[in-house]
Amino acid sequence: MPRPEYVARLHGAKYDLRFCDRSEKTEMLQHYREALAAAAKEAGVSATLLEAAVAKDFWHWVKEERLPVPPKGS
């Protein structure tokens, strides 16, 4: 089953949050929360349930998108 676009957008926001500069964390957290709320609304489930449901898919998405993963400690 293909990944819904709202899940891909949520993963993108999570990626940005995880790997942004420290100075951008507040802005990226707000962006992630907005993406999560929008995705939950579109899916018709709670944000907590959706976040848990797609958590394991995040790294599959990162690999599929061929996104760089900064080394730990950077």
Protein Blocks (a to p, Z undefined) as FASTA:
>chain_A
ZZdfklmmmmmmmmmmmmmcfklmmmmmmmmmmmmmmmmmmnopafklmmmmmmmmmmmm
mmmnopacddehZZ
